[in-house]
Amino acid sequence: MQTLPAPRLVATDLDGTALRTDGTVSPRTVAAFGKVEESGAVLVFVTGRPPRWMGGVAGAVRHHGLAICANGALIYDLHTERIVESHLIDVDVLEEVVAQLRANVSDLVFSVEYEAGFAHESDFRLGGLDRAAATARVDSVTARPCAKLLALHPAMDVDELQATVHELVGHLVNPTHSSRRGLIEMSAQGVTKATALAALAGEHEIKSSQAVAFGDMPNDLPMLSWAGTSYAVANAHPDVLAAVDHVTATNDDDGVARVIEDLYG
């Protein structure tokens, strides 16, 4: 039987996929990432995380490679710890999106992710990583361009909320979600994990058929559709499990590392 060539590019989501539930990178996963780089293939972290949340991950992988952050809006060099490319939502678009959502969905509160920093309305309930950091409260989230606009609802199911947001403003921004709470993440229209990954692959003359991707949540779906081979971890969202080519073990059971070990053994 002919052995298929190993992928030239490995793209993986972080939270819920390559990282364990406590946010750490297991030694087995670190070793697997090393195998990818030793083979000469390109390793890319493709995440909803902002660059300011990448410090621990960068250290675990010895500051190698690039990260696609904020669902494709920001390209971050792990070696220099600098943003090398940005795709922002313009102020006029922000104003229209926030106005439309406020007028049609009660109880929404907003925050914004900038290239450097984060700001939120006073009623925005912060997640764990932001609770531990210094964050700025603002009267207006539409004052300047941002990488990501976030809308939080205290009670709505997140899949229902995404469908509502998409119907209202999907022609203006790209809405998605990556958590179980009612939090929608919006990037500039046409900006997804897949668009950023495809551009990066093109720079390396890598075809989608030569790429493998791993994910767990709806914000990973464009990337998983783009890659020639797609994997979901077993703990993934039902929509992701239904869309991929293969399912591996959970994030807490080193599912991504298991596949990489087979591919680059």
PATI-125760 format. One record per atom (N, C-alpha, C, CB): x, y, z. Coordinates in steps of 0.02 Angstrom, whole numbers, padded with zeros to 5 digits, always signed. Atoms other than C-alpha are relative to their C-alpha. Glycine has a CB too. Example, Ala and Ser with C-alpha at 12.3 -4.5 7.8 and 13.67 -1.06 7.14 Angstrom:
BEGIN
+00045-00059+00000
+00615-00225+00390
+00045+00060+00000
-00050+00001+00062
-00042-00059-00003
+00684-00053+00357
-00039+00055+00037
+00020+00023-00071
This chain:
BEGIN
+00042-00060+00000
+00000+00000+00000
+00044+00062+00000
-00048+00000+00061
-00039-00061+00005
+00067+00171-00049
-00012+00045+00060
-00016+00037-00065
+00005-00045-00056
+00104+00288+00096
-00011+00071-00025
+00063-00003+00044
+00015-00068+00021
+00026+00459+00075
+00050+00048+00030
-00072+00020+00020
-00047-00049-00028
+00142+00610+00097
-00031+00036+00060
+00022+00050-00053
+00024-00037-00058
+00129+00700+00263
-00022+00070-00022
+00055+00005+00055
+00022-00067+00019
+00037+00867+00256
+00057+00051+00003
-00058+00023+00046
-00050-00053-00001
+00141+01021+00217
-00019+00056+00049
+00009+00028-00070
+00023-00051-00047
+00036+01127+00335
-00047-00031+00051
-00035+00059-00037
+00045+00021-00054
-00045+01091+00503
-00028+00063+00032
+00037-00045+00053
+00033-00057-00030
-00172+01218+00565
-00045-00025+00056
-00042+00039-00053
+00041+00023-00057
-00250+01199+00736
-00026+00058+00041
+00040-00046+00044
+00029-00043-00051
-00368+01294+00846
+00033-00015+00066
-00078-00010+00004
-00032+00010-00066
-00311+01314+01026
-00051-00021+00053
+00035+00064+00022
+00046+00015-00056
-00447+01325+01160
-00051-00052-00020
-00035+00064+00023
+00047+00054+00013
-00549+01166+01167
+00024-00050-00051
-00064+00028-00022
-00026+00044+00052
-00442+01086+01032
+00070-00025+00016
+00001+00036-00068
-00069+00021-00015
-00253+01083+01055
+00017+00011+00074
+00049+00038-00043
-00012-00013-00071
-00257+01156+01231
-00048-00043+00043
-00009+00075+00017
+00043+00035-00047
-00324+01060+01379
-00051+00049+00030
+00041-00034+00056
+00053-00042-00027
-00478+01124+01470
+00026+00053+00048
-00052-00042+00034
-00028-00049-00047
-00368+01211+01599
+00044+00052-00037
+00041-00035+00053
-00037-00049+00039
-00284+01309+01457
+00074-00015-00010
-00005+00064+00033
-00070+00018+00007
-00117+01218+01464
+00013-00040-00064
+00024-00039+00062
-00022+00041+00056
-00019+01136+01324
+00035-00060+00030
+00047+00040-00050
-00030+00059-00030
+00022+00956+01370
+00069-00014-00029
-00046-00061-00009
-00066+00019+00027
+00200+00891+01351
-00005-00042-00064
+00040-00038+00052
+00009+00041+00059
+00136+00765+01224
-00016+00044-00061
-00055-00052+00011
+00018-00044+00055
+00060+00904+01119
+00059+00043-00021
-00059+00045+00020
-00060-00038+00017
+00218+01010+01129
+00048-00043-00043
+00036+00023+00065
-00043+00045+00038
+00318+00859+01068
-00027-00012-00070
+00008-00067+00037
+00030+00011+00066
+00195+00831+00926
+00010+00061-00045
-00075-00015+00007
-00013-00060+00039
+00209+01012+00870
+00072+00002-00024
-00015+00063+00043
-00070+00003+00020
+00397+00988+00868
+00011-00046-00060
+00042-00024+00058
-00005+00046+00057
+00375+00842+00748
-00019+00034-00066
-00044-00061+00011
+00022-00036+00060
+00283+00954+00626
+00057+00044-00026
-00063+00042+00015
-00054-00046+00021
+00422+01083+00624
+00062-00038-00023
+00017+00047+00058
-00059+00040+00020
+00559+00951+00615
-00008-00029-00070
+00012-00057+00051
+00012+00029+00066
+00477+00881+00459
+00007+00052-00056
-00070-00030-00002
-00002-00054+00049
+00488+01050+00373
-00068+00027-00018
+00033-00024-00062
+00067-00024+00012
+00300+01074+00373
-00012+00065+00039
-00052-00053+00019
+00018-00063-00032
+00217+01237+00425
-00053-00013+00054
-00027+00052-00052
+00047+00006-00055
+00130+01242+00594
-00031+00069+00014
+00034-00028+00064
+00034-00063-00011
-00002+01378+00617
-00054-00009+00054
-00032+00027-00066
+00053-00002-00050
-00108+01415+00770
-00053+00048-00026
+00026+00021+00070
+00054-00040+00029
-00277+01480+00711
-00054+00005+00053
-00027-00032-00068
+00038-00006-00061
-00375+01549+00855
-00044+00062+00003
+00046-00001+00059
+00039-00060-00015
-00509+01668+00914
+00035+00044+00051
-00068-00020+00025
-00036-00039-00051
-00387+01724+01048
+00031+00063-00030
+00054-00043+00032
-00039-00058+00021
-00313+01898+01037
+00074-00013+00013
-00023+00064+00038
-00071+00010-00013
-00123+01914+01032
+00019+00004+00074
+00039+00051-00038
-00019-00008-00070
-00120+01968+01215
-00011-00064+00041
-00039+00057+00031
+00010+00063-00034
-00177+01793+01263
+00047-00055-00025
-00072-00023-00010
-00042+00050+00032
-00039+01706+01165
+00066-00013+00036
+00014+00020-00070
-00064+00007-00033
+00106+01723+01287
+00017-00070+00023
+00003+00046+00057
-00013+00067-00026
+00089+01554+01371
+00009-00051-00056
-00056-00021+00045
-00005+00046+00057
+00064+01464+01206
+00066+00010-00036
-00058+00009-00049
-00063-00016+00034
+00212+01553+01126
+00059-00030+00038
+00009+00075-00008
-00054+00028-00040
+00324+01501+01270
+00003-00075-00005
-00008+00020+00072
+00002+00074+00002
+00267+01320+01261
+00029-00027-00065
-00071-00024+00009
-00025+00024+00065
+00316+01308+01077
+00065+00037-00019
-00053+00011-00055
-00066-00032+00009
+00480+01405+01099
-00003+00058-00050
+00051-00052-00023
+00010-00061+00040
+00410+01558+01008
+00012-00012-00074
+00047+00055+00024
-00007+00017+00071
+00410+01471+00839
-00066+00014-00036
+00021-00074-00008
+00058-00002+00045
+00291+01509+00697
-00044+00061+00005
-00040-00058+00013
+00049-00054+00003
+00143+01620+00662
-00065-00023+00032
-00011+00022-00072
+00067+00014-00025
-00027+01631+00743
-00050+00045-00036
-00004+00011+00077
+00056-00039+00027
-00187+01686+00658
-00048+00011+00058
-00036-00038-00061
+00038-00017-00060
-00279+01776+00798
-00065+00036-00017
+00042+00043+00047
+00064-00036+00006
-00451+01853+00825
-00040-00022-00061
+00014+00076-00005
+00039+00030+00055
-00531+01734+00699
+00022+00024-00069
-00073+00014+00010
-00026-00020+00065
-00419+01793+00557
+00015+00074-00007
-00047-00019-00052
-00009-00073+00006
-00415+01980+00593
+00072+00022+00012
-00044+00035+00049
-00068-00020-00018
-00237+01984+00662
+00048-00058-00012
+00003+00024+00073
-00053+00049+00009
-00080+01891+00607
+00056+00018+00048
+00025-00002-00075
-00046-00014-00056
+00043+01875+00751
+00062-00044-00006
-00035-00012+00068
-00064+00036+00003
+00227+01827+00743
+00019-00021+00071
+00055+00045-00032
-00015+00024-00067
+00262+01717+00894
+00072+00013+00019
-00015-00074+00004
-00070-00011-00015
+00449+01746+00879
+00012+00071+00025
+00043-00015-00061
-00010-00071-00018
+00445+01936+00886
-00054+00026+00047
+00003+00042-00062
+00059-00021-00039
+00278+01944+00979
-00027+00067-00026
+00019+00006+00075
+00027-00060+00031
+00218+02075+00856
-00055-00019-00051
+00056+00040-00035
+00051+00007+00052
+00064+02093+00747
+00030+00021-00066
-00064+00042+00016
-00030-00015+00066
+00118+02086+00565
-00053+00015-00053
+00042-00058-00022
+00053-00015+00048
-00051+02106+00480
-00066+00008+00038
-00006-00056-00054
+00064-00014-00034
-00221+02176+00529
-00056+00009-00051
+00005+00063+00044
+00061-00010+00040
-00397+02172+00456
-00054+00024+00048
-00022-00066-00039
+00042-00030-00052
-00505+02291+00557
-00070+00017-00025
+00034+00063+00026
+00068-00024+00015
-00689+02338+00564
+00001+00076+00004
-00053-00031+00050
+00001-00073+00002
-00710+02520+00513
-00054+00029+00047
-00012+00025-00072
+00045-00033-00048
-00798+02644+00628
-00071+00005-00027
+00027+00070+00015
+00069-00007+00025
-00946+02673+00512
-00037-00066+00000
+00002+00028-00071
+00031+00067-00003
-00978+02486+00504
-00017-00017+00072
+00046-00054-00031
+00013+00012-00072
-00962+02470+00693
-00063+00036+00022
+00061+00022+00042
+00058-00039-00022
-01089+02608+00719
-00065-00030-00025
+00006+00073-00025
+00061+00029+00028
-01216+02528+00603
-00016-00067+00032
+00007-00008-00076
+00011+00066-00030
-01192+02353+00675
-00027+00006+00071
+00065-00041+00000
+00023-00008-00069
-01210+02408+00855
-00070+00030+00003
+00049+00046+00040
+00067-00030+00001
-01361+02516+00814
-00053-00051-00019
-00002+00059-00050
+00047+00051+00022
-01448+02373+00722
-00012-00052+00055
+00025-00035-00063
+00008+00051-00052
-01415+02249+00862
-00035+00027+00061
+00068-00028+00020
+00034-00029-00057
-01468+02366+01001
-00075+00009-00013
+00031+00068+00018
+00070-00013+00016
-01630+02405+00910
-00041-00064-00003
-00004+00037-00066
+00037+00062+00012
-01676+02223+00884
+00010-00055+00051
+00018-00026-00067
-00013+00051-00051
-01601+02121+01027
+00011+00034+00067
+00062-00044-00019
-00005-00033-00065
-01632+02181+01203
+00053-00034+00043
-00068-00001+00036
-00047+00024-00050
-01503+02161+01342
+00069-00018-00026
-00029-00060+00034
-00068+00011+00025
-01351+02148+01229
+00048+00051+00029
+00002+00003-00078
-00054-00045-00020
-01189+02221+01295
+00061-00017-00044
+00018-00007+00077
-00053+00007+00050
-01030+02247+01194
+00069+00011+00029
-00012+00050-00056
-00071-00013-00013
-00842+02241+01201
+00036+00000-00067
+00031-00052+00049
-00039-00004+00061
-00706+02271+01073
+00072-00023+00013
-00001+00072-00029
-00069+00022-00002
-00538+02191+01039
+00039+00043-00050
+00007-00076-00016
-00042-00041+00044
-00407+02310+00970
+00064-00037-00017
+00016+00068+00034
-00065+00031+00015
-00237+02272+00896
+00041-00008+00064
+00038+00041-00052
-00035+00004-00065
-00166+02309+01067
-00048+00023+00054
+00066+00044+00000
+00045-00018-00054
-00291+02303+01207
-00072-00021-00011
+00002+00073+00011
+00069+00023-00003
-00472+02272+01250
-00039+00050+00039
-00005-00071+00032
+00043-00046-00037
-00616+02382+01305
-00071-00028+00001
+00002+00071-00031
+00067+00029-00008
-00792+02344+01365
-00047+00049+00033
+00003-00065+00040
+00051-00038-00036
-00954+02422+01419
-00003-00024+00072
-00068-00007-00035
-00003+00014-00072
-00980+02427+01606
-00038-00063+00019
-00028+00058+00038
+00039+00058-00017
-01110+02288+01606
+00024-00065-00032
-00072+00011-00019
-00026+00059+00035
-01006+02168+01500
+00032-00047+00051
+00051+00020-00055
-00027+00050-00048
-00972+02009+01602
+00063-00032-00029
-00054-00054+00017
-00064+00022+00026
-00789+01969+01577
+00011-00075+00010
+00056+00038+00033
-00020+00070-00006
-00724+01793+01545
+00062-00006+00044
+00013-00030-00068
-00053+00013-00048
-00588+01712+01648
+00065+00035-00015
+00012-00072+00003
-00064-00030+00016
-00434+01774+01555
-00002+00076+00005
+00021-00020-00070
+00005-00072-00005
-00498+01952+01548
-00012+00024+00071
-00056+00025-00045
+00010-00020-00070
-00551+01955+01730
+00067+00009+00035
-00043-00052+00037
-00066-00002-00033
-00368+01927+01776
+00044+00055-00028
+00034-00066-00009
-00041-00052+00032
-00306+02070+01665
-00031+00069+00010
+00008-00015-00075
+00025-00068-00004
-00321+02257+01669
-00037+00016-00065
+00059+00051+00012
+00040-00016+00059
-00461+02306+01551
-00032+00069+00008
-00055-00054-00012
+00027-00068-00001
-00535+02474+01505
-00075-00001-00012
+00035+00044-00052
+00071-00010+00012
-00718+02521+01522
-00009+00062-00044
-00039+00006+00066
+00011-00056+00046
-00783+02635+01385
-00073+00016-00006
+00030-00016-00069
+00069-00021+00013
-00940+02734+01350
-00022-00020-00069
-00007+00076+00010
+00016+00016+00069
-00931+02695+01164
+00049-00052-00027
+00000+00062-00044
-00043+00051+00031
-00867+02538+01078
+00009+00014-00075
-00030-00070+00010
-00004-00016+00072
-00880+02624+00908
+00046+00059-00013
-00069+00016-00027
-00041-00059+00006
-00750+02759+00936
+00058-00008-00050
+00028+00019+00067
-00056+00010+00046
-00611+02680+00832
-00003-00070-00028
+00067+00013+00036
+00002+00067+00030
-00581+02531+00718
+00024-00054+00048
+00043-00001-00063
-00020+00055-00044
-00565+02362+00802
+00008-00064-00040
-00053-00009+00055
-00010+00065+00031
-00511+02186+00761
-00061-00044+00008
+00061-00035+00029
+00057+00043-00014
-00663+02106+00840
-00050+00037+00044
+00024-00066+00034
+00055-00025-00041
-00831+02164+00906
-00034-00060+00031
-00050+00043-00043
+00033+00056-00035
-00909+02052+01038
-00065+00024+00030
+00047-00027+00056
+00066-00015-00027
-01092+02049+01088
-00019-00056+00048
-00053+00009-00056
+00016+00049-00052
-01146+01962+01248
-00072+00007+00022
+00047+00008+00060
+00068+00000-00026
-01322+01913+01297
-00003-00044+00062
-00051-00027-00055
-00001+00037-00064
-01358+01855+01476
-00040-00065+00000
-00026+00044+00054
+00045+00057-00005
-01488+01723+01432
-00008-00040-00064
-00066+00023+00022
+00015+00035+00062
-01503+01678+01247
+00049-00058-00013
+00002+00049-00059
-00042+00054+00024
-01438+01512+01181
+00046+00028-00054
-00043-00059-00028
-00050-00030+00045
-01279+01550+01084
-00014-00016-00073
+00069-00024+00019
+00015+00015+00070
-01333+01460+00925
-00059+00041-00025
-00015-00075-00008
+00057-00042+00018
-01499+01553+00925
+00023+00073-00009
-00055-00004+00054
-00025-00069+00004
-01407+01717+00957
+00041+00010-00064
+00043+00016+00062
-00039-00008+00061
-01287+01686+00814
-00045+00005-00062
+00049-00059-00008
+00046-00002+00057
-01429+01652+00693
-00034+00069-00004
-00054-00055+00006
+00032-00066-00002
-01513+01815+00748
+00049+00053-00024
-00025+00015+00070
-00050-00050+00019
-01353+01917+00732
+00017-00005-00074
+00063-00009+00043
-00016+00009+00071
-01314+01842+00563
-00055+00030-00045
+00010-00075-00016
+00056-00026+00040
-01487+01887+00498
+00000+00076+00000
-00067-00026+00027
+00003-00073-00006
-01473+02066+00561
+00059+00035-00031
-00006+00019+00072
-00060-00037+00020
-01294+02112+00520
+00051-00043-00037
+00033+00031+00060
-00047+00044+00036
-01216+01966+00425
+00024+00029-00065
-00032-00065-00012
-00023-00032+00061
-01203+02077+00272
+00052+00054+00014
-00060+00031-00036
-00047-00053-00019
-01093+02199+00369
+00064-00028+00032
-00033+00048+00048
-00056+00031-00035
-00981+02087+00475
-00006-00075-00005
+00003+00023+00075
+00002+00073-00002
-00938+01904+00495
-00009-00023+00072
+00065-00030-00031
+00012+00022-00069
-01020+01838+00655
+00011-00075+00008
-00071+00018+00021
-00009+00070-00016
-00972+01674+00737
+00003-00007+00076
+00065-00028-00033
-00009+00008-00072
-00949+01599+00910
+00047-00058+00014
-00067-00011+00036
-00050+00051-00018
-00821+01493+01001
-00006-00021+00073
+00070+00026-00013
+00009+00020-00070
-00892+01468+01176
-00072-00022+00011
+00018+00058+00048
+00068+00025-00015
-01045+01395+01261
-00046+00055+00027
+00005-00056+00050
+00044-00054-00025
-01107+01561+01332
-00024+00042-00058
+00037+00044+00052
+00030-00039+00053
-01208+01687+01234
+00044+00056-00025
-00065+00027+00023
-00049-00049+00022
-01058+01775+01159
+00013-00008-00075
+00065-00007+00040
-00012+00000+00073
-01047+01819+00974
+00061+00043-00015
-00063+00026-00038
-00061-00034+00021
-00881+01870+00896
-00008+00022-00072
+00063-00045+00010
+00009-00026+00068
-00887+01982+00743
+00066+00029-00026
-00056+00053-00002
-00058-00028+00034
-00743+02017+00624
-00023+00036-00063
+00053-00055-00018
+00018-00037+00061
-00738+02123+00466
-00029-00048-00052
+00061+00036-00029
+00032+00041+00051
-00843+02060+00322
+00054-00033-00044
-00047+00044-00044
-00047+00037+00041
-00750+01924+00228
+00061-00024+00036
+00021+00042-00057
-00058+00021-00039
-00624+01895+00367
-00019-00060+00043
+00027+00057+00044
+00011+00061-00039
-00621+01718+00437
+00067-00034+00013
-00049-00049-00036
-00061+00041-00009
-00495+01591+00497
+00023-00027-00067
-00013-00057+00049
-00018+00029+00064
-00501+01518+00322
+00033+00050-00047
-00062-00029-00033
-00030-00049+00046
-00463+01678+00228
+00072+00015+00019
-00041+00065-00001
-00068-00013-00023
-00311+01713+00335
+00045-00060-00012
+00000+00019+00074
-00040+00061+00010
-00252+01533+00325
+00016-00011-00073
-00035-00060+00029
-00011+00008+00072
-00273+01525+00137
+00053+00048-00025
-00066+00010-00039
-00050-00049+00020
-00171+01684+00116
+00070-00022+00023
-00017+00069+00027
-00064+00023-00026
-00033+01616+00227
+00026-00061-00038
-00007-00017+00075
-00021+00059+00039
-00031+01450+00136
+00024+00020-00069
-00059-00050-00006
-00020-00023+00065
-00020+01541-00029
+00070+00029+00000
-00048+00052-00025
-00067-00028-00005
+00136+01632+00030
+00053-00055+00001
+00006+00044+00062
-00046+00057-00003
+00216+01461+00058
-00010-00048-00058
-00009-00037+00066
+00015+00042+00058
+00148+01391-00106
-00027-00069+00021
+00062-00008-00045
+00031+00061-00026
+00045+01263-00009
-00073+00000-00021
+00006-00005+00077
+00069+00007+00021
-00120+01202-00080
-00043-00024+00060
-00006-00050-00059
+00045+00023-00054
-00272+01168+00030
+00001-00075+00006
-00072+00024-00014
-00003+00074-00002
-00257+00984-00018
+00060-00025+00039
+00002-00027-00070
-00061+00020-00037
-00088+00982+00070
-00004+00021+00073
+00061+00032-00032
+00008-00026-00068
-00159+01049+00234
-00047-00044+00040
-00026+00071-00001
+00045+00033-00047
-00237+00967+00386
-00018+00051+00054
+00032-00065+00031
+00023-00050-00049
-00341+01068+00510
-00039-00035+00056
-00043+00054-00033
+00033+00026-00059
-00409+01037+00685
-00042+00055+00032
+00051-00029+00051
+00041-00050-00032
-00553+01125+00773
-00053-00031+00044
-00032+00044-00050
+00052+00025-00045
-00697+01114+00895
-00064+00042+00001
+00026-00004+00069
+00058-00044-00006
-00816+01262+00876
-00019+00032-00067
+00014+00055+00052
+00022-00028+00064
-00917+01352+00740
+00048+00050-00032
-00065+00032+00009
-00047-00047+00032
-00783+01485+00715
+00056-00037-00037
+00031+00046+00053
-00049+00040+00036
-00672+01342+00652
-00027-00027-00066
+00022-00058+00044
+00030+00032+00059
-00793+01287+00516
+00030+00024-00067
-00074+00011+00000
-00030-00020+00064
-00723+01396+00375
+00069-00030-00011
+00005+00076-00003
-00067+00030+00004
-00546+01335+00412
-00004-00074-00015
+00039+00012+00064
+00006+00072+00010
-00601+01154+00420
-00026-00016-00069
-00047-00030+00053
+00024+00010+00068
-00693+01171+00255
+00054+00013-00051
-00060+00045-00014
-00054-00017+00046
-00540+01248+00173
+00052-00056-00004
+00032+00065+00021
-00055+00049-00002
-00415+01114+00227
-00018-00064-00037
+00017-00016+00073
+00011+00063+00036
-00395+00958+00123
-00022-00056+00045
+00063-00020-00036
+00019+00050-00050
-00412+00852+00280
-00019+00036+00064
+00057-00052+00012
+00024-00035-00060
-00512+00906+00432
-00015-00049+00056
-00062+00041-00016
+00013+00040-00060
-00523+00839+00609
-00036+00043+00052
+00067-00027+00030
+00029-00029-00059
-00635+00880+00755
+00022-00041+00060
-00078+00003-00004
-00010+00037-00062
-00593+00835+00933
-00068-00025+00023
+00034+00044+00055
+00063+00033-00018
-00725+00723+01013
-00046+00045+00041
+00014-00063+00038
+00040-00046-00041
-00784+00864+01127
-00027+00059-00040
+00041+00026+00058
+00019-00057+00042
-00826+00977+00979
-00075+00012-00002
+00025-00012-00071
+00070-00020+00011
-00988+01068+00943
-00031-00047-00052
-00004+00075-00025
+00032+00046+00047
-01115+00958+00851
+00007+00020-00074
-00073-00006+00016
-00007-00022+00069
-01105+01065+00694
+00069-00015-00028
-00014+00075-00005
-00068+00015+00022
-00917+01038+00687
+00009-00075-00010
+00051+00026+00052
-00004+00073+00007
-00930+00851+00716
-00033-00024-00064
-00033-00035+00061
+00037+00020+00061
-01052+00841+00571
+00036+00022-00064
-00069+00030+00001
-00029-00030+00060
-00940+00940+00453
+00068-00028-00020
+00006+00073+00009
-00069+00018+00012
-00768+00860+00469
+00007-00069-00033
+00039+00001+00065
-00016+00065+00029
-00683+00713+00383
+00010-00053+00054
+00062+00005-00043
-00019+00048-00052
-00624+00632+00545
-00011+00030+00069
+00074-00021-00008
+00005-00021-00070
-00647+00639+00734
+00055-00035+00039
-00071-00017+00030
-00053+00027-00042
-00503+00616+00855
-00021+00005+00073
+00067+00038-00013
+00016-00001-00072
-00495+00604+01045
-00011+00072+00024
+00057-00034+00040
+00015-00066-00027
-00544+00749+01157
+00064+00041+00010
-00037-00006+00066
-00058-00043-00014
-00432+00898+01193
+00036-00021+00063
-00023+00073+00006
-00032+00021-00062
-00399+00831+01368
+00035-00068-00008
-00050-00004+00056
-00032+00064+00013
-00345+00665+01292
+00048+00005-00059
-00053-00054-00014
-00053-00012+00051
-00219+00743+01170
-00021-00023-00069
+00063-00036+00021
+00024+00022+00064
-00326+00713+01017
+00041+00026-00059
-00071+00020-00009
-00039-00028+00055
-00227+00831+00905
+00069-00033-00003
+00008+00077+00010
-00066+00032-00001
-00060+00758+00960
-00002-00071-00026
+00028+00000+00072
+00005+00069+00024
-00120+00582+00924
+00001-00004-00077
-00065-00032+00027
+00002-00001+00073
-00156+00625+00743
+00068+00020-00029
-00055+00047-00026
-00066-00024+00024
+00007+00721+00719
+00052-00055+00007
+00022+00063+00040
-00048+00055-00008
+00105+00574+00788
-00007-00052-00056
-00010-00034+00068
+00011+00048+00055
+00025+00461+00657
+00024+00030-00066
-00075-00019-00005
-00018-00032+00063
+00055+00587+00517
+00075+00009-00009
-00035+00067-00006
-00072-00014+00004
+00236+00623+00559
+00041-00048+00041
+00013+00071+00023
-00034+00049-00040
+00286+00464+00648
+00066-00025-00030
-00045-00059+00012
